[in-house]
Amino acid sequence: MKCLIQILCALILSLLTSITHADYPEVPFDSNSSFLVYQGYDDDIVSAMDYYGLTYTLRTNDPNNGVTAQDLANHDILIVGWNTGILSEMSGISSTTIEAGITGRVVLTGHDADAHVTYSPNAGNEFFLQTIKYCLDGPGIGMVVFADEGGSYQWLPESWDIQSVSTETEYITDITEAGQISGIYNNLTPALLSNWVISNHNYFTQWSNSFTPYELGGNSINDNDVITLGTPINANGFVFNITDDTDPNYPVSPGDSFTYTINWENTSGLTFSAMIIMDYLPEGVYYEGGDTTNYDFFNNTYRSILGQVLPNASGTIQIPVFVYNNARPLEYQQNTAVLFDGLTTLMTIHQSIPTADWDDIAALEYVSGVIYVDQQATNGFNTGTCWKHAYTDLQDGLWRAKNRLTADPNDIAEIWVAKGNYSPGENSADTFDIPSGCEIYGGFTGKETACSQRCCDKNKVYLDGNNINENTINFTDADNTTIFDGFDITGADQFAIDINNSSPIISHCIVQSNNAGINIDNNSSPTLINNVIAINDQTGISFDVANSNASVRNNTIAYNSVGISANSGSAAISNNIIWYNASQQVSASCTYTYCCVQDPNDPTGDTWPDTNHNITAIPVFLANYDNIDPGSFNYHIDLDLSPCIDLGNNTNIAINEVDIDGHDRIYDSVVDMGADEATCNDYANTVDFDNDVVVNLKDFALLSKAWLSISPQTAIDPDDAINWDQRCDLNVDDYIDIADLALFLDEWLWQACYNIEATAITQESMAFSSMSTTVAETAVLEPSLEEKYIQLADAINWLPQLWENSEEPISQDQLQILYDFEDELNKQLEDIADQLNIKSNNRK
């Protein structure tokens, strides 16, 4: 009996072994390719991959397991399973990541072709394999998408320009020329490309004779049933292709020349009467042939008129071209040739040539290795190679940096970003994904030739989620060579900065007015230094598990719901100010040293350090902003009154390190607590109406708007109080007039002392100092009519110079306010002149 059991066990083991080692079905492509799979609504795609024994990396809508730029760089193809049209099911895929990472063929197909790998009919099984093979056979990183029930494909890039319809079924009605030129469809002219009416759960059939069958001989209800992919590549029996003579091993660069060759042959047996081939040359490639008869320079097209084409006729067209310096680095130069019969489009073909990663060495502001971003560079080539031709979208700069670092992780990928407001995109999943090894700096004007010349206080770079983007900034798998420095992050619907399995250095940033500030997950160990994290609805800094290698030093964390939270663990937390957070300052699990932390049991604050060198004293922010409206939050500490002065720990302060304003991190001999190193107290000015630490045209526009208005408590006519602005009543007489203007002019171009350029005296301020003094001298006391006349005349003569010589741009609305103000002064001058019975030189 024992022997029989042993025999049975051996047979079972043998059977299990044979099943385990059974050969998987044969696939028509290299099974060792790198597959990245995104699982949507169900696991059919996973079952299909397992059925063929294909090794893959799985990603889902789990926030910690989404598709990253590095994922795409590491794989040959992304295969996306079915989703029900609910955008949250695709929250693990960013359209920005897809657009930057997918460079090869893309197939968007009907629902459940993946399911039919393990369920009948076999046509679905064949289709699954052939779509993957089609994408793998093309250049770059390809993608197969097995349907979106909602039909909207909101998670795909807008530049792909998909036109879709969603009814009881889902199908794509068209992909426009803009989408085709993107290159991802590689010679296809899709129409009803994804069609549930035809490709459904039960059978697959050819939609019409105008479609090219993608898989023949299906095994379903009818053996003639097939799956269709798109309109025919060779609809009318034409051979039509385009090649080039570039070296496939070397991308092209500005100055290179090469030749496109278009071959055609009429194999249809038909005669065509009005054949034309139109070649739409890439944006960065121009014709350089001697005969320009067929070339349209303005549209960059080359037209070949074939006329009547008989059966079996053939021909070759050669188009010599050169690469210009508007060819964007590390992108593809996409050439599109279209075959027309009269006005009817018969065929469209594409040819892509990669562009090298080049720099504009002829530019005066060129710095080797730097990628430039400036949203004001709208008159440039948008190549990111210098300030003049900077990218206007930060996503372009990040895309290039990612590709550069993918090719060589040791390369330099430094991004300089000029002042302005940049948004990740219009979809909730859009984010600024920072590649590992990238150094990205804000605070430039768009003229600098050294990073040390930037001024983050003056040249604000806002990264704005517009309360749409879930995470404005994302770090995934980024190492400690990754630097993010000098940005204002605001408006995130979830986290301003999301850090996963990463250790970036984040410094000199203001993380303000988001749902939550910085989220740190998945064993991340970032370095957060010299930042302000304030006025966020939820937590300022949140750890899942605080890594002991993480550093949180010299930050000001205030007016959030919670200051620093952690489920467990403890990071290195030192030299911070953590105050005015509504429900909690620091989680109990976190140990901190040399910090100023609010203690609800000690509301007045203990100024004496405890055993960990912490204090609970009120930090005394500048301008008496403690305990008032956080919307006016000022993170600077009072040099004379703040207990945080010289109470930090100098350990780990780097040589030449600076605070959030760019000042030396250690003033005197010991570092201050918080993001600001206090150096002065000239921090506020009553005529700095908008509280932006400088008195300039923005403040003057506010004064202009309130001109001649009367306090509502004093005005007899309510219309006189419509434009009243209490801030502009500088002499406090309930009337905004020449006396207030004089006091304003006396403070013209004042800057807060902590502004990095506070001591600079500009030519503009020198030029107008005498004029403002002349007005101010006679305006403090109530002037006579004669004195008012002199004051107004001087002011009117001075005003045009003020805005014509302004260093900062003036909007049309602001300019109109100033012009209206000048007109109002002229009218007042004429009234005074009439009273004095004199003729005004300012009369128009």
C-alpha positions in Angstrom: 0.0 0.0 0.0 2.8 2.4 0.9 4.5 1.6 -2.4 1.3 2.3 -4.3 1.0 5.7 -2.6 4.6 6.5 -3.5 3.9 5.6 -7.1 0.8 7.8 -7.2 2.6 10.7 -5.6 5.4 10.3 -8.2 2.8 10.3 -11.0 1.1 13.4 -9.6 4.5 15.1 -9.2 5.4 14.1 -12.7 2.1 15.5 -14.1 2.5 18.7 -12.2 6.0 19.0 -13.4 5.0 18.5 -17.0 2.3 21.2 -16.6 4.7 23.5 -15.0 7.2 23.1 -17.7 4.7 22.9 -20.5 5.7 25.0 -23.5 3.9 28.3 -23.8 2.1 29.1 -27.1 4.5 30.5 -29.7 4.7 34.3 -30.1 5.7 36.0 -33.3 8.1 38.4 -31.6 11.1 38.3 -29.3 9.7 37.1 -26.0 12.6 38.6 -24.2 11.4 42.1 -25.1 10.8 44.4 -22.1 7.1 44.5 -21.5 5.4 47.1 -19.3 1.7 46.3 -18.5 -0.9 48.7 -17.0 -3.9 46.9 -15.6 -7.1 48.9 -15.8 -10.6 47.7 -14.8 -9.9 44.0 -14.7 -7.0 41.5 -15.0 -7.6 40.2 -18.5 -4.4 41.8 -19.7 -2.4 40.1 -17.0 -4.1 36.7 -17.8 -3.1 37.2 -21.5 0.5 37.9 -20.7 0.7 35.0 -18.3 -0.9 32.7 -20.9 2.1 33.3 -23.2 4.6 33.2 -20.3 5.8 36.7 -21.0 7.7 38.4 -18.2 6.4 41.9 -17.6 6.4 44.8 -15.1 3.0 45.5 -13.8 1.6 49.0 -13.0 -1.8 50.0 -11.7 -3.7 53.0 -10.5 -2.1 52.6 -7.0 -0.5 56.0 -6.3 2.7 54.1 -5.4 2.7 51.9 -8.5 1.9 54.1 -11.5 3.7 54.3 -14.9 6.8 56.5 -14.7 9.0 58.1 -17.3 11.8 55.8 -16.1 9.4 52.8 -16.7 8.9 53.8 -20.3 12.6 54.3 -20.8 13.3 50.8 -19.5 10.8 48.9 -21.6 10.1 48.3 -25.3 6.3 48.5 -25.2 3.5 49.6 -22.9 0.4 47.4 -23.0 -2.7 48.9 -21.5 -5.7 46.8 -20.4 -9.4 47.7 -20.7 -10.8 50.4 -18.5 -14.4 51.4 -18.0 -14.0 55.0 -18.9 -13.6 56.1 -15.3 -10.6 58.4 -15.2 -9.5 57.2 -11.8 -8.8 53.8 -13.2 -6.1 55.4 -15.3 -4.7 57.6 -12.6 -1.5 55.7 -12.7 -0.7 57.0 -16.2 0.1 60.6 -16.8 -0.5 62.0 -20.3 2.7 64.0 -19.9 4.6 60.8 -19.2 3.0 59.0 -22.1 3.7 61.9 -24.5 7.3 62.1 -23.5 8.0 58.4 -23.4 6.1 56.8 -26.2 8.1 57.3 -29.4 7.0 54.4 -31.5 3.9 52.9 -33.0 0.6 53.0 -31.1 -2.5 50.8 -31.6 -5.8 51.8 -30.0 -8.2 48.8 -30.4 -11.6 47.5 -29.4 -12.6 46.3 -26.0 -11.6 42.9 -24.8 -9.2 41.7 -27.5 -7.0 40.9 -24.5 -9.7 38.8 -22.9 -10.0 36.6 -26.0 -6.5 35.3 -25.5 -7.9 33.0 -22.9 -11.5 33.0 -24.2 -12.8 32.2 -27.7 -12.7 33.2 -30.5 -9.1 32.6 -31.7 -9.2 35.7 -33.8 -8.9 37.7 -30.7 -5.9 35.6 -29.7 -4.2 36.3 -33.0 -5.0 40.0 -32.8 -3.5 40.4 -29.4 -0.2 39.0 -30.6 -0.2 40.9 -33.9 -0.8 44.3 -32.3 2.1 43.7 -30.0 4.3 42.6 -32.9 3.3 45.6 -34.9 4.4 48.0 -32.2 7.6 46.1 -31.4 8.6 46.1 -35.1 8.5 49.9 -35.2 11.0 52.4 -33.9 11.1 53.6 -30.4 8.8 52.6 -27.5 5.4 51.5 -28.7 2.0 51.1 -27.0 -1.1 48.9 -27.4 -4.4 50.1 -25.7 -7.2 47.6 -25.4 -10.1 50.1 -25.2 -11.6 52.9 -23.1 -15.3 52.3 -22.5 -15.9 56.0 -22.0 -14.4 56.6 -25.5 -12.8 59.8 -24.3 -9.2 58.7 -23.8 -8.7 61.7 -21.4 -5.5 60.2 -20.1 -3.8 60.2 -23.5 -1.9 63.3 -24.7 -3.9 66.1 -26.3 -1.3 66.4 -29.1 -2.3 63.0 -30.4 -5.6 64.7 -31.3 -8.0 61.7 -31.0 -11.6 62.4 -32.1 -13.9 59.8 -30.4 -17.5 58.9 -29.9 -19.0 57.2 -26.9 -22.5 55.7 -27.1 -23.6 52.2 -26.1 -20.3 51.2 -27.7 -17.0 53.1 -28.1 -15.1 53.9 -31.2 -12.7 56.4 -32.6 -14.1 58.4 -35.4 -10.9 60.0 -36.5 -7.3 60.9 -35.7 -6.7 64.3 -37.2 -3.7 65.3 -39.3 -2.1 66.8 -36.2 -2.3 63.4 -34.5 -1.0 61.6 -37.6 2.0 64.0 -37.8 2.8 63.0 -34.2 4.2 59.8 -35.8 2.7 57.4 -33.4 0.3 55.9 -35.9 3.1 55.1 -38.4 1.5 55.1 -41.8 -2.0 54.4 -40.6 -4.9 56.7 -41.4 -7.2 55.6 -38.6 -11.0 55.8 -38.8 -13.2 53.7 -36.6 -9.9 52.4 -35.4 -11.5 51.2 -32.2 -15.0 49.8 -32.9 -17.0 47.8 -30.5 -19.8 47.3 -32.9 -17.5 45.1 -34.9 -14.9 44.0 -32.5 -17.0 42.8 -29.5 -17.1 40.0 -27.0 -18.4 37.3 -29.3 -16.9 37.7 -32.7 -14.6 39.8 -34.9 -15.5 40.8 -38.4 -14.2 42.9 -41.2 -16.1 46.2 -41.1 -16.0 47.0 -44.8 -13.9 46.5 -48.0 -12.3 49.9 -47.4 -10.5 48.5 -44.4 -7.3 46.5 -44.5 -7.7 43.2 -42.7 -5.2 43.0 -39.9 -5.7 39.2 -39.2 -7.2 36.8 -41.8 -8.7 33.4 -41.3 -10.4 33.9 -38.0 -12.0 31.0 -36.2 -15.4 32.3 -35.2 -18.9 32.1 -36.5 -17.7 32.6 -40.0 -14.1 31.8 -41.1 -14.1 35.0 -43.1 -14.5 37.0 -40.0 -11.4 39.0 -39.2 -10.2 41.9 -37.0 -9.5 45.2 -38.7 -7.0 47.8 -37.7 -7.5 50.9 -39.8 -8.0 52.3 -43.3 -5.7 50.6 -45.8 -2.1 51.4 -46.1 -2.4 50.5 -49.8 -6.0 51.4 -50.6 -5.8 51.7 -54.3 -3.0 49.3 -55.2 -0.3 51.9 -55.0 3.2 51.3 -53.7 4.1 54.5 -51.9 7.1 54.9 -49.5 9.6 57.4 -48.3 13.3 56.8 -47.3 16.3 59.0 -46.5 20.1 58.6 -46.8 21.0 59.6 -43.2 23.2 57.3 -41.1 20.8 55.4 -38.8 23.5 55.3 -36.1 23.8 59.1 -35.9 20.9 61.6 -35.3 21.0 64.8 -37.4 22.0 68.2 -36.1 21.6 71.8 -37.4 23.8 72.2 -40.5 23.4 68.6 -41.7 22.2 67.9 -45.2 20.5 64.7 -46.5 18.0 63.6 -49.2 14.4 62.2 -48.9 13.5 59.7 -51.6 9.8 59.0 -52.4 9.1 55.9 -54.5 5.7 55.3 -56.1 4.2 52.6 -58.4 0.7 52.2 -59.7 -0.1 48.5 -59.3 -3.9 48.9 -59.2 -4.5 48.3 -62.9 -6.4 51.6 -62.9 -5.7 55.0 -64.6 -5.7 58.1 -62.4 -6.1 61.5 -64.0 -4.8 64.1 -61.5 -2.2 62.6 -59.3 -0.2 64.9 -56.9 2.3 64.1 -54.2 2.6 66.7 -51.5 5.5 66.4 -49.1 5.1 68.3 -45.8 8.7 68.7 -44.6 9.5 68.7 -40.9 9.5 72.0 -39.0 13.3 71.9 -38.6 14.2 70.7 -42.1 14.2 72.9 -45.2 14.6 72.3 -48.9 18.0 73.2 -50.4 17.7 72.1 -54.0 18.6 74.5 -56.8 15.2 74.5 -58.5 12.6 75.9 -56.1 9.7 75.8 -58.6 7.9 73.1 -56.6 8.9 74.3 -53.1 6.7 76.6 -51.0 9.1 78.2 -48.4 6.3 79.7 -46.3 4.5 76.4 -45.8 7.7 74.3 -46.1 6.1 71.9 -48.6 7.4 70.3 -51.8 4.8 69.5 -54.5 5.2 67.0 -57.3 2.5 67.0 -60.0 2.2 63.5 -61.6 -0.9 64.2 -63.6 -2.3 61.2 -65.4 -0.8 58.0 -64.1 -1.3 54.8 -66.2 -1.3 51.2 -64.8 2.2 50.0 -63.9 3.6 53.5 -64.1 6.3 54.3 -61.4 8.6 57.1 -60.4 11.1 58.4 -57.9 11.2 61.9 -56.3 14.3 63.2 -54.5 14.1 66.1 -52.2 17.5 67.5 -50.9 17.2 69.2 -47.5 19.2 70.7 -44.6 18.6 70.8 -40.9 18.0 74.3 -39.5 18.5 75.4 -35.9 14.8 75.2 -35.1 15.0 71.4 -35.1 14.2 70.6 -31.5 16.9 68.5 -29.8 16.2 64.8 -29.0 12.9 64.8 -30.9 12.0 63.3 -34.3 11.8 65.2 -37.5 8.6 63.9 -38.9 8.2 64.1 -42.7 4.7 63.5 -44.1 4.0 62.7 -47.7 0.4 62.6 -49.1 -0.7 61.0 -52.3 -3.7 62.8 -53.9 -6.0 62.1 -56.8 -7.3 65.5 -57.4 -8.8 66.5 -54.0 -9.1 62.9 -52.8 -6.5 61.7 -50.3 -5.4 58.2 -51.3 -2.5 57.5 -49.0 -0.4 59.2 -46.3 3.0 58.1 -45.3 5.5 59.3 -42.6 9.2 59.1 -42.1 10.9 60.1 -38.8 14.6 61.0 -38.3 15.9 61.6 -34.7 17.5 64.9 -33.9 20.7 65.0 -31.8 20.9 66.7 -28.4 22.5 69.9 -29.5 23.2 73.3 -27.9 23.1 76.8 -29.6 26.8 77.5 -29.2 26.3 80.7 -31.3 24.1 82.3 -28.7 25.5 84.9 -26.4 23.7 83.5 -23.4 24.6 79.9 -24.2 25.9 77.7 -21.3 27.0 74.2 -22.0 24.6 71.5 -20.8 21.8 73.9 -19.8 18.2 73.5 -20.9 16.3 76.8 -21.0 12.6 77.4 -20.2 11.0 80.8 -20.5 7.3 81.2 -21.2 7.9 84.7 -22.5 10.2 83.4 -25.3 7.3 83.2 -27.8 9.3 84.7 -30.7 12.0 82.0 -30.5 12.3 78.5 -32.0 11.2 76.7 -28.8 14.2 74.5 -28.8 15.4 75.1 -25.3 19.0 75.6 -26.5 19.4 79.2 -25.2 17.3 81.9 -23.6 16.2 83.4 -27.0 15.0 80.0 -28.2 13.9 78.7 -24.8 11.1 76.2 -24.4 7.9 78.0 -23.4 6.5 74.9 -21.6 8.4 73.3 -18.7 7.2 69.9 -19.7 9.3 70.2 -22.9 12.4 70.9 -20.8 11.7 67.9 -18.5 11.1 65.7 -21.5 14.5 66.6 -23.0 16.2 66.1 -19.7 14.7 62.7 -19.2 15.8 61.6 -22.7 19.3 63.0 -22.2 19.7 61.1 -18.8 18.2 57.9 -20.3 20.8 57.9 -22.9 23.6 58.7 -20.4 22.8 58.8 -16.7 26.1 60.6 -16.1 25.3 63.4 -18.5 24.5 67.0 -17.4 20.8 67.8 -17.4 20.4 71.2 -15.8 17.2 73.2 -16.4 17.0 77.0 -15.9 13.4 78.3 -15.6 12.6 82.1 -16.1 9.9 83.9 -14.1 6.3 83.1 -14.9 3.4 80.8 -14.1 3.7 77.2 -15.4 1.1 74.5 -15.2 1.5 70.7 -15.6 -1.5 70.4 -17.9 -5.3 70.3 -17.9 -5.9 66.8 -16.7 -5.9 65.8 -13.0 -3.1 63.2 -13.5 -0.8 65.7 -15.2 2.3 66.4 -13.2 5.8 67.8 -13.5 7.8 64.5 -13.4 11.4 65.3 -12.4 13.8 62.8 -13.9 16.5 61.3 -11.6 19.7 63.2 -11.9 18.1 66.4 -13.2 19.0 69.7 -11.6 16.2 72.3 -12.1 16.5 75.9 -10.9 14.0 78.8 -10.9 14.4 82.5 -10.4 15.8 83.7 -13.7 14.9 86.7 -15.8 15.9 85.1 -19.1 19.3 86.8 -19.6 21.6 85.1 -17.1 24.8 83.2 -18.0 25.5 81.8 -14.5 23.1 80.2 -12.0 24.5 82.5 -9.3 22.9 85.5 -11.1 19.3 84.4 -10.5 17.0 86.0 -7.9 14.2 83.8 -6.7 12.5 86.6 -4.7 12.3 89.0 -7.6 11.8 86.5 -10.4 9.1 84.2 -9.1 8.5 80.9 -10.9 5.1 79.6 -10.0 4.3 75.9 -10.6 0.5 76.0 -10.4 -1.8 73.0 -10.2 -4.8 75.3 -10.7 -6.7 73.1 -8.2 -6.9 70.5 -11.0 -3.6 68.6 -11.0 -3.5 66.0 -8.2 0.2 66.3 -7.7 2.0 69.3 -9.2 5.5 67.9 -8.8 6.5 64.2 -8.8 9.7 62.4 -7.9 9.8 58.7 -8.6 13.0 56.6 -8.4 15.0 59.9 -8.3 18.4 59.7 -6.6 20.3 62.3 -4.4 21.8 63.9 -7.5 18.4 65.3 -8.3 18.0 69.0 -7.3 14.8 71.1 -7.3 15.5 74.7 -6.2 13.8 78.1 -6.3 10.1 77.5 -7.1 6.7 78.5 -5.7 4.4 75.5 -5.8 0.7 76.3 -5.4 -2.8 75.0 -6.3 -2.2 71.2 -6.1 -5.5 69.3 -5.7 -3.7 66.7 -3.7 0.1 67.1 -3.0 2.3 70.0 -4.1 5.2 67.6 -4.2 4.9 63.8 -4.2 8.1 61.8 -3.5 8.2 58.0 -4.1 11.3 55.9 -3.6 13.4 59.0 -4.1 16.0 61.1 -2.4 16.0 64.5 -4.1 17.3 67.7 -2.7 14.5 70.3 -2.5 15.5 73.8 -1.4 14.5 77.5 -1.6 10.9 76.6 -2.5 7.7 78.1 -1.2 5.0 75.4 -1.0 1.9 77.3 -0.3 -1.9 77.2 -0.8 -2.2 73.6 -1.8 -4.5 70.8 -0.5 -1.3 69.3 1.1 2.4 70.2 0.9 5.0 67.5 0.5 4.2 63.8 0.6 7.0 61.3 1.2 6.4 57.6 0.6 8.0 54.3 -0.2 11.2 54.5 1.8 12.1 57.9 0.4 14.9 60.0 2.0 14.7 63.5 0.6 16.7 66.5 1.8 14.3 69.5 2.5 16.3 72.6 3.3 15.6 76.4 3.4 11.9 76.0 2.3 8.7 77.6 3.4 5.7 75.2 3.6 2.7 77.2 4.6 -1.1 77.7 4.3 -1.8 74.2 3.0 -5.2 72.8 3.8 -3.8 69.5 5.1 -0.3 68.5 6.2 2.8 70.5 5.4 5.2 67.5 5.3 3.8 64.0 5.6 5.8 60.8 5.9 4.4 57.3 5.4 7.4 55.9 7.3 10.0 58.5 8.2 13.4 57.4 6.9 16.3 58.1 9.2 18.3 59.2 6.2 15.7 61.9 5.3 16.7 65.5 6.3 14.2 68.3 7.2 16.4 71.3 8.1 16.0 75.1 8.2 12.4 75.2 7.0 9.5 77.3 8.1 6.3 75.2 8.4 3.3 77.3 9.4 -0.4 77.8 9.0 -1.0 74.2 7.7 -3.6 71.8 9.2 -0.7 69.7 10.5 3.0 70.7 10.4 4.9 67.4 10.1 3.3 64.0 10.3 4.6 60.4 10.2 2.9 57.0 10.7 6.2 55.7 12.2 9.9 56.3 12.1 11.8 59.5 12.5 13.8 61.6 10.1 16.6 64.1 10.9 14.5 67.2 11.8 16.4 70.3 12.9 16.6 74.1 12.8 12.9 74.5 11.8 10.2 76.9 12.8 6.9 74.8 13.2 4.1 77.1 14.3 0.5 78.1 13.8 -0.4 74.7 12.3 -4.1 74.2 13.2 -4.4 70.7 14.8 -0.9 69.5 15.3 2.7 70.7 14.9 4.8 67.5 14.8 3.7 63.8 15.1 4.6 62.2 18.4 6.8 59.6 16.6 9.1 62.3 15.2 12.2 63.5 17.2 13.4 67.0 16.4 16.2 69.2 17.6 17.1 72.9 17.5 13.5 73.7 16.5 11.0 76.4 17.4 7.7 74.4 17.8 4.4 75.7 19.1 3.2 74.0 22.3 -0.5 74.2 23.0 0.2 73.8 26.7 2.6 76.8 26.6 0.8 79.5 24.5 3.1 82.3 25.5 6.2 80.3 24.7 9.2 79.3 26.6 12.3 81.0 25.2 14.7 78.6 27.0 15.9 75.6 25.0 15.1 72.1 26.3 17.4 69.2 26.4 17.0 68.8 22.6 17.7 72.5 22.1 14.1 73.2 21.1 12.1 76.3 22.1 8.3 76.9 22.1 8.5 80.7 21.9 6.5 82.7 19.4 8.8 83.1 16.4 7.8 86.7 15.7 7.5 86.9 12.0 8.0 90.3 10.3 5.2 92.9 9.9 3.4 91.5 13.0 2.0 88.6 10.9 1.9 86.3 13.9 -1.7 85.1 14.6 -3.3 87.2 11.9 -4.6 86.5 8.4 -2.3 83.8 7.0 -3.0 85.1 3.5 -0.6 87.9 4.4 2.0 85.4 5.6 5.5 86.6 5.8 8.1 84.0 6.7 10.9 86.5 7.7 11.7 86.8 11.3 12.3 90.0 13.2 16.0 90.6 13.8 15.4 92.4 17.1 12.5 90.4 18.6 12.6 86.8 17.3 13.8 84.2 19.7 14.9 82.1 16.7 17.9 84.2 16.1 21.2 82.3 16.5 19.6 79.3 18.1 20.1 76.8 15.3 22.8 74.1 14.9 25.6 74.8 12.4 26.2 71.1 11.8 25.6 70.1 8.2 25.4 73.7 7.0 27.2 73.6 3.7 29.9 76.0 2.7 28.4 78.9 0.7 24.8 77.8 1.6 22.2 80.5 1.4 18.8 81.0 3.0 15.5 81.2 1.1 16.3 84.8 0.0 19.8 84.0 -1.2 21.6 85.5 1.8 24.4 83.8 3.6 22.9 81.0 5.7 24.9 81.9 8.8 24.8 85.6 9.8 27.0 86.4 12.7 28.3 83.0 14.0 25.3 80.8 14.5 22.5 79.9 12.1 18.9 81.0 12.8 16.0 78.7 13.0 13.7 78.6 10.0 14.1 79.3 6.3 15.1 82.9 6.8 18.4 84.2 8.1 17.6 87.6 9.7 19.9 90.4 8.6 17.8 93.6 8.8 14.5 95.1 9.8 13.6 97.4 7.0 11.0 94.9 5.9 7.8 96.8 5.3 6.6 100.0 3.7 3.1 101.6 3.9 3.1 102.4 0.2 4.0 98.8 -0.7 0.2 98.2 -1.2 0.4 94.7 -2.6 3.0 93.5 -0.1 5.5 92.3 -2.7 8.5 93.8 -1.0 9.0 96.5 -3.7 7.3 99.8 -4.5 6.7 99.8 -8.2 4.1 100.3 -10.9 1.8 97.6 -9.4 1.4 99.8 -6.3 1.1 103.0 -8.5 -1.7 101.4 -10.4 -3.6 100.9 -7.2 -3.1 104.5 -6.2 -4.2 105.6 -9.7 -7.4 103.6 -9.4 -8.3 105.2 -6.0 -7.4 108.7 -7.1 -9.7 111.4 -5.7 -11.9 108.9 -3.9 -13.3 109.8 -0.5 -13.7 107.5 2.5 -17.2 106.0 2.8 -17.5 107.5 6.3 -16.8 111.0 5.0 -18.3 111.0 1.4 -21.7 112.7 1.0 -22.1 111.2 -2.5 -21.7 107.4 -2.4 -20.2 107.5 -5.9 -17.2 109.3 -4.5 -16.4 106.3 -2.4 -16.7 103.6 -5.1 -12.9 103.4 -5.7 -11.9 104.0 -2.1 -8.8 102.1 -1.0 -7.8 102.7 2.6 -4.2 101.7 1.9 -3.7 104.7 -0.5 -4.8 107.3 2.1 -1.2 107.8 3.2 -1.7 111.1 5.1 -4.9 109.7 6.7 -7.3 112.6 5.7 -10.0 110.4 4.2 -9.2 111.8 0.8 -6.8 110.4 -1.8 -5.1 113.3 -3.6 -1.8 115.0 -4.4 -0.6 114.8 -0.8 -0.9 111.0 -1.0 0.8 111.0 -4.4 3.7 113.0 -3.0 4.2 110.6 -0.1 4.1 107.7 -2.6 6.7 109.2 -4.9 9.0 109.7 -2.0 9.1 105.9 -1.5 9.4 105.1 -5.2 11.4 101.9 -5.9 11.8 101.1 -2.2 12.7 97.4 -1.7 12.6 95.3 1.5 16.0 94.9 3.0 15.8 91.1 2.8 15.4 91.3 -1.0 18.6 90.1 -2.5 18.9 93.3 -4.6 17.8 95.7 -1.9 21.1 97.7 -1.9 21.1 98.3 -5.6 20.4 101.8 -6.8 19.0 101.7 -10.3 19.4 104.4 -12.9 15.6 104.7 -12.9 15.4 105.6 -9.3 18.2 108.1 -9.6 16.6 109.7 -12.6 13.3 110.4 -10.9 14.5 111.1 -7.3 14.7 114.8 -7.8 11.3 114.9 -9.4 9.7 113.0 -6.6 11.4 115.2 -4.0 10.2 118.4 -5.7 6.6 117.1 -5.4 7.0 115.9 -1.9 8.5 119.1 -0.4 5.4 121.1 -0.8 2.7 118.4 -0.4 2.8 117.4 3.2 1.0 120.4 4.5 -2.2 121.6 2.8 -0.8 123.4 -0.3 -2.0 126.6 -1.8 -3.6 126.7 -5.3 -0.2 127.9 -6.7 1.6 125.0 -5.0 -1.0 122.5 -6.2 -0.5 123.7 -9.7 3.3 123.3 -9.5 2.9 119.8 -7.9 0.4 118.6 -10.5 2.4 120.0 -13.4 5.6 118.3 -12.2 3.8 115.0 -11.6 2.2 115.0 -15.0 5.5 115.6 -16.7 7.0 112.8 -14.6 4.4 110.1 -15.1 5.0 109.2 -18.7 8.7 108.6 -17.9 7.7 106.4 -15.1 5.9 103.7 -17.1 7.8 104.2 -20.3 11.1 103.4 -18.5 9.6 100.6 -16.4 11.8 97.5 -16.2 8.8 95.2 -15.7 6.0 94.6 -18.3 2.8 96.5 -18.0 -0.5 94.9 -19.1 -2.9 96.8 -21.3 -5.4 97.0 -18.4 -2.7 98.5 -16.1 -1.6 100.9 -18.9 -5.2 102.1 -19.4 -5.5 102.8 -15.7 -2.3 104.9 -15.8 -3.5 106.8 -18.9 -6.8 107.5 -17.3 -5.0 108.7 -14.2 -2.9 111.1 -16.3 -6.1 112.4 -18.0 -7.6 113.0 -14.5 -4.6 114.9 -13.4 -4.7 117.1 -16.5 -8.4 117.9 -15.9 -7.5 118.8 -12.3 -4.7 121.0 -13.5 -7.0 122.8 -15.9 -9.4 123.5 -13.1 -6.7 125.0 -10.9 -5.4 127.0 -13.9 -8.9 128.4 -14.5 -9.1 129.4 -10.8 -5.7 131.1 -11.1 -6.7 132.6 -14.4 -3.6 131.2 -16.1 -3.1 129.1 -19.2 -1.9 125.6 -18.5 1.0 124.3 -20.7 -0.5 120.8 -20.2 -3.8 121.6 -21.9 -4.4 119.4 -24.9 
